[in-house]
Amino acid sequence: MKQFVIAAALLAAAASAHAVDAAKAQEIANKNACMGCHQVDKKLVGPAYKDVAAKYKGDKTALAKLTAKVKNGGSGVWGPVPMPANAAVSDADLKTVVEWVLAGAPAK
C-alpha cells in the first residue's frame, strides 16, 4: 500500500509539473494580439482554440508543428486568410500558448 501511495504522489507531481499555466498563456496571447483573431470557443478571423485542440488531438507532432506555424505564419489549413508570422514572440512564450491551445485552452 505504501508503494502505491508513493507512486500516486509521484504521478501527481509529474502531472502538475507539465500542467498548462492558463493564466500565463492567456496573458501572452492577449499581449501579442492573438485574441484579436482567435477566441477559445468561437471562430473569429482564425479558428477557435477548441477546434484547433480537437483537430490535433493525439498528434504527437502537434506542439512542434503549431509552434513553427505560429512563429512563421501560414495559410490554407483553416481557410484563405493567412496567419501573420509572430517572429518577435519568444520560443518559450510560443510553447506556452500552443500547449494551452492543445489542452483545449482551459480558462485561468
Backbone as XML, in Angstrom:
<?xml version="1.0"?>
<chain id="A" units="angstrom">
  <residue number="1" name="MET">
    <atom name="N" x="0.832" y="-1.194" z="0.000"/>
    <atom name="CA" x="0.000" y="0.000" z="0.000"/>
    <atom name="C" x="0.874" y="1.255" z="0.000"/>
  </residue>
  <residue number="2" name="LYS">
    <atom name="N" x="1.946" y="1.223" z="0.791"/>
    <atom name="CA" x="2.827" y="2.388" z="0.879"/>
    <atom name="C" x="3.437" y="2.702" z="-0.495"/>
  </residue>
  <residue number="3" name="GLN">
    <atom name="N" x="3.807" y="1.657" z="-1.245"/>
    <atom name="CA" x="4.381" y="1.859" z="-2.574"/>
    <atom name="C" x="3.356" y="2.496" z="-3.515"/>
  </residue>
  <residue number="4" name="PHE">
    <atom name="N" x="2.108" y="2.089" z="-3.376"/>
    <atom name="CA" x="1.051" y="2.656" z="-4.206"/>
    <atom name="C" x="0.896" y="4.148" z="-3.920"/>
  </residue>
  <residue number="5" name="VAL">
    <atom name="N" x="0.908" y="4.526" z="-2.672"/>
    <atom name="CA" x="0.746" y="5.930" z="-2.278"/>
    <atom name="C" x="1.922" y="6.753" z="-2.812"/>
  </residue>
  <residue number="6" name="ILE">
    <atom name="N" x="3.124" y="6.205" z="-2.711"/>
    <atom name="CA" x="4.302" y="6.915" z="-3.208"/>
    <atom name="C" x="4.214" y="7.072" z="-4.731"/>
  </residue>
  <residue number="7" name="ALA">
    <atom name="N" x="3.840" y="6.000" z="-5.412"/>
    <atom name="CA" x="3.713" y="6.058" z="-6.871"/>
    <atom name="C" x="2.649" y="7.067" z="-7.289"/>
  </residue>
  <residue number="8" name="ALA">
    <atom name="N" x="1.524" y="7.085" z="-6.590"/>
    <atom name="CA" x="0.457" y="8.036" z="-6.904"/>
    <atom name="C" x="0.924" y="9.474" z="-6.682"/>
  </residue>
  <residue number="9" name="ALA">
    <atom name="N" x="1.666" y="9.704" z="-5.624"/>
    <atom name="CA" x="2.184" y="11.041" z="-5.334"/>
    <atom name="C" x="3.171" y="11.483" z="-6.415"/>
  </residue>
  <residue number="10" name="LEU">
    <atom name="N" x="4.017" y="10.574" z="-6.861"/>
    <atom name="CA" x="4.974" y="10.902" z="-7.910"/>
    <atom name="C" x="4.262" y="11.214" z="-9.231"/>
  </residue>
  <residue number="11" name="LEU">
    <atom name="N" x="3.242" y="10.439" z="-9.550"/>
    <atom name="CA" x="2.472" y="10.708" z="-10.768"/>
    <atom name="C" x="1.764" y="12.057" z="-10.695"/>
  </residue>
  <residue number="12" name="ALA">
    <atom name="N" x="1.213" y="12.375" z="-9.557"/>
    <atom name="CA" x="0.533" y="13.663" z="-9.387"/>
    <atom name="C" x="1.521" y="14.815" z="-9.527"/>
  </residue>
  <residue number="13" name="ALA">
    <atom name="N" x="2.708" y="14.649" z="-8.956"/>
    <atom name="CA" x="3.733" y="15.691" z="-9.065"/>
    <atom name="C" x="4.174" y="15.865" z="-10.512"/>
  </residue>
  <residue number="14" name="ALA">
    <atom name="N" x="4.346" y="14.757" z="-11.215"/>
    <atom name="CA" x="4.744" y="14.835" z="-12.617"/>
    <atom name="C" x="3.667" y="15.505" z="-13.456"/>
  </residue>
  <residue number="15" name="ALA">
    <atom name="N" x="2.426" y="15.173" z="-13.197"/>
    <atom name="CA" x="1.321" y="15.771" z="-13.948"/>
    <atom name="C" x="1.243" y="17.267" z="-13.701"/>
  </residue>
  <residue number="16" name="SER">
    <atom name="N" x="1.420" y="17.697" z="-12.475"/>
    <atom name="CA" x="1.329" y="19.124" z="-12.180"/>
    <atom name="C" x="2.526" y="19.876" z="-12.744"/>
  </residue>
  <residue number="17" name="ALA">
    <atom name="N" x="3.674" y="19.200" z="-12.879"/>
    <atom name="CA" x="4.841" y="19.840" z="-13.461"/>
    <atom name="C" x="4.612" y="20.141" z="-14.935"/>
  </residue>
  <residue number="18" name="HIS">
    <atom name="N" x="3.786" y="19.353" z="-15.599"/>
    <atom name="CA" x="3.513" y="19.551" z="-17.011"/>
    <atom name="C" x="2.170" y="20.228" z="-17.241"/>
  </residue>
  <residue number="19" name="ALA">
    <atom name="N" x="1.522" y="20.666" z="-16.176"/>
    <atom name="CA" x="0.230" y="21.320" z="-16.315"/>
    <atom name="C" x="0.405" y="22.652" z="-17.048"/>
  </residue>
  <residue number="20" name="VAL">
    <atom name="N" x="-0.585" y="22.997" z="-17.800"/>
    <atom name="CA" x="-0.563" y="24.234" z="-18.555"/>
    <atom name="C" x="-0.879" y="25.390" z="-17.618"/>
  </residue>
  <residue number="21" name="ASP">
    <atom name="N" x="-0.101" y="26.444" z="-17.700"/>
    <atom name="CA" x="-0.352" y="27.649" z="-16.913"/>
    <atom name="C" x="-1.295" y="28.537" z="-17.734"/>
  </residue>
  <residue number="22" name="ALA">
    <atom name="N" x="-2.586" y="28.329" z="-17.535"/>
    <atom name="CA" x="-3.604" y="29.012" z="-18.337"/>
    <atom name="C" x="-3.527" y="30.526" z="-18.192"/>
  </residue>
  <residue number="23" name="ALA">
    <atom name="N" x="-3.294" y="31.009" z="-16.996"/>
    <atom name="CA" x="-3.237" y="32.453" z="-16.786"/>
    <atom name="C" x="-2.074" y="33.066" z="-17.559"/>
  </residue>
  <residue number="24" name="LYS">
    <atom name="N" x="-0.924" y="32.405" z="-17.500"/>
    <atom name="CA" x="0.251" y="32.910" z="-18.224"/>
    <atom name="C" x="0.016" y="32.841" z="-19.729"/>
  </residue>
  <residue number="25" name="ALA">
    <atom name="N" x="-0.544" y="31.744" z="-20.202"/>
    <atom name="CA" x="-0.803" y="31.584" z="-21.635"/>
    <atom name="C" x="-1.774" y="32.652" z="-22.136"/>
  </residue>
  <residue number="26" name="GLN">
    <atom name="N" x="-2.830" y="32.905" z="-21.378"/>
    <atom name="CA" x="-3.799" y="33.924" z="-21.785"/>
    <atom name="C" x="-3.160" y="35.309" z="-21.782"/>
  </residue>
  <residue number="27" name="GLU">
    <atom name="N" x="-2.306" y="35.563" z="-20.809"/>
    <atom name="CA" x="-1.608" y="36.847" z="-20.751"/>
    <atom name="C" x="-0.726" y="37.035" z="-21.998"/>
  </residue>
  <residue number="28" name="ILE">
    <atom name="N" x="0.001" y="35.987" z="-22.367"/>
    <atom name="CA" x="0.856" y="36.046" z="-23.559"/>
    <atom name="C" x="0.000" y="36.243" z="-24.812"/>
  </residue>
  <residue number="29" name="ALA">
    <atom name="N" x="-1.090" y="35.491" z="-24.917"/>
    <atom name="CA" x="-1.976" y="35.599" z="-26.086"/>
    <atom name="C" x="-2.580" y="36.994" z="-26.195"/>
  </residue>
  <residue number="30" name="ASN">
    <atom name="N" x="-2.971" y="37.563" z="-25.076"/>
    <atom name="CA" x="-3.539" y="38.920" z="-25.083"/>
    <atom name="C" x="-2.471" y="39.949" z="-25.447"/>
  </residue>
  <residue number="31" name="LYS">
    <atom name="N" x="-1.295" y="39.817" z="-24.875"/>
    <atom name="CA" x="-0.205" y="40.774" z="-25.093"/>
    <atom name="C" x="0.254" y="40.783" z="-26.549"/>
  </residue>
  <residue number="32" name="ASN">
    <atom name="N" x="0.144" y="39.650" z="-27.226"/>
    <atom name="CA" x="0.637" y="39.529" z="-28.590"/>
    <atom name="C" x="-0.480" y="39.539" z="-29.639"/>
  </residue>
  <residue number="33" name="ALA">
    <atom name="N" x="-1.644" y="39.998" z="-29.257"/>
    <atom name="CA" x="-2.789" y="40.204" z="-30.149"/>
    <atom name="C" x="-3.365" y="38.923" z="-30.745"/>
  </residue>
  <residue number="34" name="CYS">
    <atom name="N" x="-3.063" y="37.769" z="-30.177"/>
    <atom name="CA" x="-3.619" y="36.501" z="-30.672"/>
    <atom name="C" x="-5.141" y="36.506" z="-30.566"/>
  </residue>
  <residue number="35" name="MET">
    <atom name="N" x="-5.643" y="37.089" z="-29.490"/>
    <atom name="CA" x="-7.076" y="37.065" z="-29.232"/>
    <atom name="C" x="-7.842" y="38.014" z="-30.162"/>
  </residue>
  <residue number="36" name="GLY">
    <atom name="N" x="-7.143" y="38.811" z="-30.942"/>
    <atom name="CA" x="-7.791" y="39.649" z="-31.937"/>
    <atom name="C" x="-8.334" y="38.828" z="-33.109"/>
  </residue>
  <residue number="37" name="CYS">
    <atom name="N" x="-7.737" y="37.659" z="-33.331"/>
    <atom name="CA" x="-8.167" y="36.784" z="-34.428"/>
    <atom name="C" x="-8.717" y="35.446" z="-33.944"/>
  </residue>
  <residue number="38" name="HIS">
    <atom name="N" x="-8.406" y="35.070" z="-32.725"/>
    <atom name="CA" x="-8.828" y="33.771" z="-32.178"/>
    <atom name="C" x="-9.579" y="33.970" z="-30.870"/>
  </residue>
  <residue number="39" name="GLN">
    <atom name="N" x="-10.527" y="33.105" z="-30.624"/>
    <atom name="CA" x="-11.211" y="33.017" z="-29.332"/>
    <atom name="C" x="-11.134" y="31.565" z="-28.886"/>
  </residue>
  <residue number="40" name="VAL">
    <atom name="N" x="-11.415" y="31.322" z="-27.631"/>
    <atom name="CA" x="-11.341" y="29.961" z="-27.112"/>
    <atom name="C" x="-12.393" y="29.078" z="-27.756"/>
  </residue>
  <residue number="41" name="ASP">
    <atom name="N" x="-13.629" y="29.549" z="-27.809"/>
    <atom name="CA" x="-14.715" y="28.660" z="-28.220"/>
    <atom name="C" x="-15.526" y="29.113" z="-29.431"/>
  </residue>
  <residue number="42" name="LYS">
    <atom name="N" x="-15.044" y="30.128" z="-30.148"/>
    <atom name="CA" x="-15.748" y="30.530" z="-31.364"/>
    <atom name="C" x="-14.757" y="31.046" z="-32.398"/>
  </residue>
  <residue number="43" name="LYS">
    <atom name="N" x="-15.091" y="30.823" z="-33.656"/>
    <atom name="CA" x="-14.254" y="31.277" z="-34.766"/>
    <atom name="C" x="-14.397" y="32.790" z="-34.923"/>
  </residue>
  <residue number="44" name="LEU">
    <atom name="N" x="-13.278" y="33.449" z="-35.079"/>
    <atom name="CA" x="-13.283" y="34.864" z="-35.470"/>
    <atom name="C" x="-12.659" y="34.913" z="-36.864"/>
  </residue>
  <residue number="45" name="VAL">
    <atom name="N" x="-11.513" y="35.520" z="-36.974"/>
    <atom name="CA" x="-10.769" y="35.504" z="-38.232"/>
    <atom name="C" x="-10.139" y="34.125" z="-38.407"/>
  </residue>
  <residue number="46" name="GLY">
    <atom name="N" x="-9.566" y="33.631" z="-37.313"/>
    <atom name="CA" x="-8.959" y="32.304" z="-37.305"/>
    <atom name="C" x="-9.834" y="31.335" z="-36.521"/>
  </residue>
  <residue number="47" name="PRO">
    <atom name="N" x="-9.426" y="30.089" z="-36.473"/>
    <atom name="CA" x="-10.239" y="29.071" z="-35.797"/>
    <atom name="C" x="-10.282" y="29.259" z="-34.286"/>
  </residue>
  <residue number="48" name="ALA">
    <atom name="N" x="-11.331" y="28.718" z="-33.667"/>
    <atom name="CA" x="-11.418" y="28.685" z="-32.205"/>
    <atom name="C" x="-10.332" y="27.769" z="-31.680"/>
  </residue>
  <residue number="49" name="TYR">
    <atom name="N" x="-9.764" y="28.111" z="-30.547"/>
    <atom name="CA" x="-8.706" y="27.282" z="-29.965"/>
    <atom name="C" x="-9.208" y="25.870" z="-29.670"/>
  </residue>
  <residue number="50" name="LYS">
    <atom name="N" x="-10.462" y="25.738" z="-29.267"/>
    <atom name="CA" x="-11.014" y="24.403" z="-29.001"/>
    <atom name="C" x="-11.058" y="23.567" z="-30.279"/>
  </residue>
  <residue number="51" name="ASP">
    <atom name="N" x="-11.305" y="24.208" z="-31.421"/>
    <atom name="CA" x="-11.295" y="23.488" z="-32.699"/>
    <atom name="C" x="-9.880" y="23.044" z="-33.068"/>
  </residue>
  <residue number="52" name="VAL">
    <atom name="N" x="-8.908" y="23.894" z="-32.781"/>
    <atom name="CA" x="-7.506" y="23.529" z="-33.038"/>
    <atom name="C" x="-7.129" y="22.326" z="-32.168"/>
  </residue>
  <residue number="53" name="ALA">
    <atom name="N" x="-7.495" y="22.377" z="-30.901"/>
    <atom name="CA" x="-7.192" y="21.259" z="-29.991"/>
    <atom name="C" x="-7.821" y="19.966" z="-30.492"/>
  </residue>
  <residue number="54" name="ALA">
    <atom name="N" x="-9.067" y="20.043" z="-30.967"/>
    <atom name="CA" x="-9.754" y="18.846" z="-31.459"/>
    <atom name="C" x="-9.080" y="18.301" z="-32.723"/>
  </residue>
  <residue number="55" name="LYS">
    <atom name="N" x="-8.690" y="19.184" z="-33.614"/>
    <atom name="CA" x="-8.058" y="18.766" z="-34.871"/>
    <atom name="C" x="-6.740" y="18.037" z="-34.618"/>
  </residue>
  <residue number="56" name="TYR">
    <atom name="N" x="-5.975" y="18.496" z="-33.634"/>
    <atom name="CA" x="-4.646" y="17.947" z="-33.399"/>
    <atom name="C" x="-4.585" y="16.965" z="-32.233"/>
  </residue>
  <residue number="57" name="LYS">
    <atom name="N" x="-5.732" y="16.605" z="-31.685"/>
    <atom name="CA" x="-5.767" y="15.659" z="-30.574"/>
    <atom name="C" x="-5.099" y="14.345" z="-30.990"/>
  </residue>
  <residue number="58" name="GLY">
    <atom name="N" x="-4.173" y="13.898" z="-30.177"/>
    <atom name="CA" x="-3.475" y="12.645" z="-30.442"/>
    <atom name="C" x="-2.296" y="12.773" z="-31.396"/>
  </residue>
  <residue number="59" name="ASP">
    <atom name="N" x="-2.086" y="13.936" z="-31.974"/>
    <atom name="CA" x="-0.968" y="14.150" z="-32.890"/>
    <atom name="C" x="0.274" y="14.497" z="-32.074"/>
  </residue>
  <residue number="60" name="LYS">
    <atom name="N" x="1.202" y="13.580" z="-32.009"/>
    <atom name="CA" x="2.401" y="13.774" z="-31.193"/>
    <atom name="C" x="3.337" y="14.851" z="-31.752"/>
  </residue>
  <residue number="61" name="THR">
    <atom name="N" x="3.128" y="15.235" z="-32.999"/>
    <atom name="CA" x="3.957" y="16.279" z="-33.611"/>
    <atom name="C" x="3.291" y="17.651" z="-33.549"/>
  </residue>
  <residue number="62" name="ALA">
    <atom name="N" x="2.107" y="17.724" z="-32.967"/>
    <atom name="CA" x="1.331" y="18.966" z="-32.987"/>
    <atom name="C" x="2.049" y="20.133" z="-32.323"/>
  </residue>
  <residue number="63" name="LEU">
    <atom name="N" x="2.681" y="19.915" z="-31.180"/>
    <atom name="CA" x="3.340" y="21.025" z="-30.478"/>
    <atom name="C" x="4.401" y="21.656" z="-31.365"/>
  </residue>
  <residue number="64" name="ALA">
    <atom name="N" x="5.271" y="20.856" z="-31.933"/>
    <atom name="CA" x="6.331" y="21.389" z="-32.795"/>
    <atom name="C" x="5.755" y="22.010" z="-34.060"/>
  </residue>
  <residue number="65" name="LYS">
    <atom name="N" x="4.781" y="21.334" z="-34.656"/>
    <atom name="CA" x="4.167" y="21.800" z="-35.904"/>
    <atom name="C" x="3.475" y="23.154" z="-35.694"/>
  </residue>
  <residue number="66" name="LEU">
    <atom name="N" x="2.679" y="23.262" z="-34.636"/>
    <atom name="CA" x="1.929" y="24.503" z="-34.412"/>
    <atom name="C" x="2.822" y="25.629" z="-33.912"/>
  </residue>
  <residue number="67" name="THR">
    <atom name="N" x="3.833" y="25.303" z="-33.131"/>
    <atom name="CA" x="4.769" y="26.327" z="-32.673"/>
    <atom name="C" x="5.454" y="26.955" z="-33.891"/>
  </residue>
  <residue number="68" name="ALA">
    <atom name="N" x="5.892" y="26.126" z="-34.827"/>
    <atom name="CA" x="6.523" y="26.642" z="-36.051"/>
    <atom name="C" x="5.527" y="27.458" z="-36.869"/>
  </residue>
  <residue number="69" name="LYS">
    <atom name="N" x="4.284" y="26.986" z="-36.949"/>
    <atom name="CA" x="3.253" y="27.692" z="-37.724"/>
    <atom name="C" x="2.977" y="29.071" z="-37.125"/>
  </residue>
  <residue number="70" name="VAL">
    <atom name="N" x="2.897" y="29.150" z="-35.802"/>
    <atom name="CA" x="2.641" y="30.438" z="-35.153"/>
    <atom name="C" x="3.850" y="31.361" z="-35.324"/>
  </residue>
  <residue number="71" name="LYS">
    <atom name="N" x="5.032" y="30.821" z="-35.195"/>
    <atom name="CA" x="6.264" y="31.610" z="-35.326"/>
    <atom name="C" x="6.416" y="32.161" z="-36.745"/>
  </residue>
  <residue number="72" name="ASN">
    <atom name="N" x="6.190" y="31.309" z="-37.745"/>
    <atom name="CA" x="6.472" y="31.667" z="-39.133"/>
    <atom name="C" x="5.260" y="32.139" z="-39.923"/>
  </residue>
  <residue number="73" name="GLY">
    <atom name="N" x="4.056" y="31.956" z="-39.371"/>
    <atom name="CA" x="2.843" y="32.293" z="-40.087"/>
    <atom name="C" x="2.455" y="31.152" z="-41.017"/>
  </residue>
  <residue number="74" name="GLY">
    <atom name="N" x="1.315" y="31.273" z="-41.637"/>
    <atom name="CA" x="0.886" y="30.218" z="-42.545"/>
    <atom name="C" x="-0.499" y="30.492" z="-43.094"/>
  </residue>
  <residue number="75" name="SER">
    <atom name="N" x="-0.923" y="29.608" z="-43.998"/>
    <atom name="CA" x="-2.257" y="29.756" z="-44.576"/>
    <atom name="C" x="-2.707" y="28.435" z="-45.161"/>
  </residue>
  <residue number="76" name="GLY">
    <atom name="N" x="-4.008" y="28.366" z="-45.430"/>
    <atom name="CA" x="-4.559" y="27.234" z="-46.142"/>
    <atom name="C" x="-5.124" y="26.119" z="-45.298"/>
  </residue>
  <residue number="77" name="VAL">
    <atom name="N" x="-4.768" y="26.021" z="-44.038"/>
    <atom name="CA" x="-5.259" y="24.931" z="-43.201"/>
    <atom name="C" x="-6.677" y="25.207" z="-42.722"/>
  </residue>
  <residue number="78" name="TRP">
    <atom name="N" x="-6.963" y="26.452" z="-42.354"/>
    <atom name="CA" x="-8.263" y="26.814" z="-41.789"/>
    <atom name="C" x="-9.045" y="27.760" z="-42.688"/>
  </residue>
  <residue number="79" name="GLY">
    <atom name="N" x="-8.599" y="27.961" z="-43.893"/>
    <atom name="CA" x="-9.286" y="28.858" z="-44.803"/>
    <atom name="C" x="-8.294" y="29.754" z="-45.524"/>
  </residue>
  <residue number="80" name="PRO">
    <atom name="N" x="-8.807" y="30.708" z="-46.287"/>
    <atom name="CA" x="-7.938" y="31.522" z="-47.142"/>
    <atom name="C" x="-7.200" y="32.661" z="-46.434"/>
  </residue>
  <residue number="81" name="VAL">
    <atom name="N" x="-7.619" y="33.029" z="-45.232"/>
    <atom name="CA" x="-6.988" y="34.157" z="-44.557"/>
    <atom name="C" x="-5.673" y="33.690" z="-43.915"/>
  </residue>
  <residue number="82" name="PRO">
    <atom name="N" x="-4.541" y="34.283" z="-44.303"/>
    <atom name="CA" x="-3.265" y="33.859" z="-43.736"/>
    <atom name="C" x="-3.081" y="34.348" z="-42.300"/>
  </residue>
  <residue number="83" name="MET">
    <atom name="N" x="-2.342" y="33.566" z="-41.530"/>
    <atom name="CA" x="-1.965" y="33.992" z="-40.188"/>
    <atom name="C" x="-0.587" y="34.635" z="-40.300"/>
  </residue>
  <residue number="84" name="PRO">
    <atom name="N" x="-0.434" y="35.857" z="-39.789"/>
    <atom name="CA" x="0.871" y="36.506" z="-39.882"/>
    <atom name="C" x="1.899" y="35.819" z="-38.981"/>
  </residue>
  <residue number="85" name="ALA">
    <atom name="N" x="3.152" y="36.000" z="-39.323"/>
    <atom name="CA" x="4.245" y="35.463" z="-38.510"/>
    <atom name="C" x="4.308" y="36.198" z="-37.176"/>
  </residue>
  <residue number="86" name="ASN">
    <atom name="N" x="4.783" y="35.493" z="-36.176"/>
    <atom name="CA" x="4.961" y="36.059" z="-34.835"/>
    <atom name="C" x="6.409" y="35.870" z="-34.410"/>
  </residue>
  <residue number="87" name="ALA">
    <atom name="N" x="7.326" y="36.302" z="-35.262"/>
    <atom name="CA" x="8.756" y="36.074" z="-35.051"/>
    <atom name="C" x="9.297" y="36.779" z="-33.813"/>
  </residue>
  <residue number="88" name="ALA">
    <atom name="N" x="8.640" y="37.836" z="-33.369"/>
    <atom name="CA" x="9.138" y="38.583" z="-32.209"/>
    <atom name="C" x="8.784" y="37.920" z="-30.878"/>
  </residue>
  <residue number="89" name="VAL">
    <atom name="N" x="7.884" y="36.953" z="-30.893"/>
    <atom name="CA" x="7.476" y="36.261" z="-29.667"/>
    <atom name="C" x="8.519" y="35.185" z="-29.353"/>
  </residue>
  <residue number="90" name="SER">
    <atom name="N" x="8.929" y="35.116" z="-28.099"/>
    <atom name="CA" x="9.961" y="34.147" z="-27.719"/>
    <atom name="C" x="9.465" y="32.717" z="-27.911"/>
  </residue>
  <residue number="91" name="ASP">
    <atom name="N" x="10.403" y="31.815" z="-28.144"/>
    <atom name="CA" x="10.056" y="30.407" z="-28.307"/>
    <atom name="C" x="9.364" y="29.866" z="-27.064"/>
  </residue>
  <residue number="92" name="ALA">
    <atom name="N" x="9.815" y="30.292" z="-25.885"/>
    <atom name="CA" x="9.204" y="29.830" z="-24.629"/>
    <atom name="C" x="7.748" y="30.290" z="-24.536"/>
  </residue>
  <residue number="93" name="ASP">
    <atom name="N" x="7.486" y="31.538" z="-24.906"/>
    <atom name="CA" x="6.115" y="32.051" z="-24.871"/>
    <atom name="C" x="5.234" y="31.344" z="-25.904"/>
  </residue>
  <residue number="94" name="LEU">
    <atom name="N" x="5.783" y="31.105" z="-27.093"/>
    <atom name="CA" x="5.025" y="30.378" z="-28.114"/>
    <atom name="C" x="4.661" y="28.989" z="-27.621"/>
  </residue>
  <residue number="95" name="LYS">
    <atom name="N" x="5.620" y="28.313" z="-27.010"/>
    <atom name="CA" x="5.377" y="26.964" z="-26.498"/>
    <atom name="C" x="4.276" y="26.994" z="-25.441"/>
  </residue>
  <residue number="96" name="THR">
    <atom name="N" x="4.316" y="27.968" z="-24.548"/>
    <atom name="CA" x="3.297" y="28.089" z="-23.501"/>
    <atom name="C" x="1.910" y="28.246" z="-24.108"/>
  </residue>
  <residue number="97" name="VAL">
    <atom name="N" x="1.783" y="29.119" z="-25.095"/>
    <atom name="CA" x="0.475" y="29.364" z="-25.718"/>
    <atom name="C" x="0.003" y="28.139" z="-26.498"/>
  </residue>
  <residue number="98" name="VAL">
    <atom name="N" x="0.885" y="27.518" z="-27.254"/>
    <atom name="CA" x="0.486" y="26.351" z="-28.051"/>
    <atom name="C" x="0.101" y="25.187" z="-27.137"/>
  </residue>
  <residue number="99" name="GLU">
    <atom name="N" x="0.820" y="24.979" z="-26.044"/>
    <atom name="CA" x="0.437" y="23.931" z="-25.091"/>
    <atom name="C" x="-0.953" y="24.209" z="-24.525"/>
  </residue>
  <residue number="100" name="TRP">
    <atom name="N" x="-1.227" y="25.465" z="-24.243"/>
    <atom name="CA" x="-2.531" y="25.870" z="-23.718"/>
    <atom name="C" x="-3.626" y="25.602" z="-24.755"/>
  </residue>
  <residue number="101" name="VAL">
    <atom name="N" x="-3.365" y="25.974" z="-25.991"/>
    <atom name="CA" x="-4.328" y="25.725" z="-27.061"/>
    <atom name="C" x="-4.589" y="24.237" z="-27.212"/>
  </residue>
  <residue number="102" name="LEU">
    <atom name="N" x="-3.525" y="23.434" z="-27.250"/>
    <atom name="CA" x="-3.672" y="21.991" z="-27.425"/>
    <atom name="C" x="-4.377" y="21.327" z="-26.230"/>
  </residue>
  <residue number="103" name="ALA">
    <atom name="N" x="-4.312" y="21.972" z="-25.077"/>
    <atom name="CA" x="-5.018" y="21.457" z="-23.897"/>
    <atom name="C" x="-6.490" y="21.840" z="-23.929"/>
  </residue>
  <residue number="104" name="GLY">
    <atom name="N" x="-6.916" y="22.529" z="-24.975"/>
    <atom name="CA" x="-8.317" y="22.942" z="-25.080"/>
    <atom name="C" x="-8.533" y="24.339" z="-24.566"/>
  </residue>
  <residue number="105" name="ALA">
    <atom name="N" x="-7.442" y="25.074" z="-24.348"/>
    <atom name="CA" x="-7.481" y="26.467" z="-23.876"/>
    <atom name="C" x="-8.356" y="26.609" z="-22.624"/>
  </residue>
  <residue number="106" name="PRO">
    <atom name="N" x="-7.989" y="25.856" z="-21.573"/>
    <atom name="CA" x="-8.770" y="25.989" z="-20.339"/>
    <atom name="C" x="-8.665" y="27.394" z="-19.764"/>
  </residue>
  <residue number="107" name="ALA">
    <atom name="N" x="-9.747" y="27.845" z="-19.151"/>
    <atom name="CA" x="-9.762" y="29.182" z="-18.546"/>
    <atom name="C" x="-8.855" y="29.221" z="-17.340"/>
  </residue>
  <residue number="108" name="LYS">
    <atom name="N" x="-8.358" y="30.408" z="-17.071"/>
    <atom name="CA" x="-7.470" y="30.578" z="-15.902"/>
    <atom name="C" x="-8.234" y="30.504" z="-14.626"/>
  </residue>
</chain>
